[in-house]
């Protein structure tokens, strides 16, 4: 049921992106906003569902296999979208994208993050699959299983490694690049998922753990918003 749900989200987002591409080419700002929103919605919705499958046996093989598979799927179906505020900052910093367009895309990403959370909570309330039972009663299921400073350093390091790999992989054939990036993300999730969740995406972190941001805003904004952005700026400065 979870796989069917995530597949349905991917298909629906693909149809919405295609419709927007056909109808809104003459309105670039609206087109950019909607495409980025649809794409980020897909990643956030699927990751919300995947977060419930972390305890499926055999652990952690099932969760890591699904992480790799859906990361490849996202890479193949969401070409042209960053779905990550940190990734959006790069062309803005380099002058390839206007500040207005960059701000619009980041706004779209956070809107999509919230919409994905609301949508998935509605689906979970229907309790159509066993992992959905009791999912809404968890509240702030904190992914931070270490000290705040260690969590900050981990998310910063993972962001640097990920952004550096993305830059280095730009010259790789796209059909191989998506597998390399997916493999790296899976390795990072395996290495740090039990400590911080290994998210390194501010919009995704908000979608997954909005309750935690409400309860401990300063701590979670430091670890899941500032650390990834700082990692991105370090990479941009070095390069």
N, C-alpha and C positions, 0 to 999 in steps of 0.2 A: 504493500500500500504506500509506503514512504517513497519507494522508487517511482511508482506511478505518479505520485503527487509531484515530485521534483521534475519528472519528465514532462508532465503537463505544464508546469511553470515555464520550462525551457521552450516548449512549442508555442505557448501563448505569447511569450516575450518575443520570440522570433517573428511571429505574425504581426505583432504591434510595431516592431522595428521596421519591417518591410512596408507596412501601411504608412508609417510616418515618412519613410524615405520616398514613397511615391507621391504623397499628398502635400508635404511641407517643405519641399526643396526651395521654394521661393521665399520661405520665412526662416532664415538660417538660425536665428536665436531660439525660436520655439522648437525648431527641429533638433538643435543641439541639446536643449533642455530635456525634451521628451526621450530622445535616444539614450542619453546618459541616465535618465531616471529609470527607463525600462531595464537597461542593462544592470544597473546597480540593484534594482529590485530582484532580478533573477539570482544574483550572487547571494544577496542577503537572505532571501526566502529559502534557497537551497541549503545554505549554511545553517540557518536556524533549524531546519529539519535534520541535517547531518549531526548537529550537536546532540540530538536525542538518541542517535544511534551509536554513541561512543561506547556503550556497555554491551553491545551485541556481540555474542560469542562467534568466533574466537577473537578475544581482545589481544592486542589492538589491531589485528590484521584486517578485520572487516572495516573498521573506521578509516584506516589508512588507505585501503584499496578504494573505498568510496571517495575519499578526499582526492586521491590522484585522478580517478576516473572523471569526477565532476569538474575538477580544475581543468583537465584537458578539454572537456565539453564546453566549459565557459570560454576558454581561449579560442576554440574553433567557431563558436557561435556569436561571440561578442567583439569581433574584430573592430578596431577603431574607437572603442570605449575604454576609459581608464578604470572607472568604478572605484576609484580610490582618491581621496582628496590630496594625498601626498603625490600621486602620479600626475594630478592636474597641475600641481605647482611647478613642475619642471618646465613645460613650455611657456608658462607665465614668466618664470624667472629668466628664461632664455630669450624672451621677446617674441617667441613664435605664436603666442596667443595673447590677446588683449586681457587686461585685468577684468574687464566687464564679462568677457566670455568665460574666463576662469572662475570668477565668482558665481556665474550662472550654473556652471557644471557642478561646482561644489555644493551649491544649494540643491540642485537636482539629486545629488547623491544622498544628502541627508534626508530629503523628502522621501526618497525611495526607501531608505533605511527604516524610517518610521512606518511607511505604508506596508513594507514587508513584515514588520513586527506585528502590526495590527492584523494583517491578513493571516499570518501563521497562527496567531493566538485564536482567531476565529476558527480556523481549521482544527486546531487542537481541541477546542471546546466541543467539537462534534464527536471526538474520541472514535475516529474511524479506524485507527490502528492501535496496536498494543503500546508502542512507545509514547502515544499521545495521552495515555491515562495518567492523570496527576501532573502533567507537564505545566499546567497553569498555576499549580499550588506552590511552585518552587520559589517564587519571588526573586530576590537577588541571589541567583546561583553563582556565586563569585568564582571567576576563573583564576583569581590571583591567590595562588597557594604558596606564596613566599613573601618576603618583606617588600615594602613599597620601593625601596631603592634597588633591590635586586630585580624586581619586576620591571622597573624603568630601564635598567641596563640591558635586560634581556630583549625587551621590545625595541630598544634603540639599536642593539646589535643586529637583531633579525631584520629590521628595516634597512640598515646599511647593507647587509649581505644580499637581501632581496633586490634592492634598487641597483646595486652594483652588478648583480647577475643580469638584470633586465638590460642595463646599458651594454654589457659585454655581449649579450645574445642578439643585439640588433642586427649584426651581420650574418647571423645564422639563418638558414632556410626556414621560413615560417612553419612549415609542417613538422620540422624537428624542434624548432624553438619552443612551441607550445608544450611539448613533452619535457623538455629540459626545465622549463619554469615550473611545470606541474610536479616534477620530481623534486625540485628544490623546496617547493612549498610543503610537500609531503614530509620531507626530511626535517624541515623546521618544526612542523607540527609534532612530529615524533620526538624531536629533541626538547621542545619547550612547551608542548601543549598541556602537560600536567602542571606547569608552573604558572603560566600566564594565559594559556589558550593559544599563544603564537598567532596573534591576529594581525598586527602591524598594518591595520587599515582603520582609520578613525570612524568612517561611516559604518563599516561592518561591526566594529566594536559597539557602537551605539545601538545598532539593531539587535545585537545578541544580548546585550547587558544593560539596557536602558534603566532598569530598576536600580542597578548598582550605581549608575551615574546620578540618579536622584538621591540615593542614600549617602554616597561618598563622592560628591562631584569633584572635589579638588584632587583626591587620590587617583580617581579613574581618568580624569582629564589629563593628569600628568603622565600616567603610564600609557594610555591608549590613544591620546591625541597629540600631546607635545612630543613624546619620545619618537613616534614614527616620523613626524614632521621634521624634527631635529635631525634624524638620520638622513632624511631626504636632502636637507640643506647641506649637511656635511658632504654628501656625495657630489652635489652640485658645485660646492666650493672647491673640492679637490679636482674635479674635472674641468 
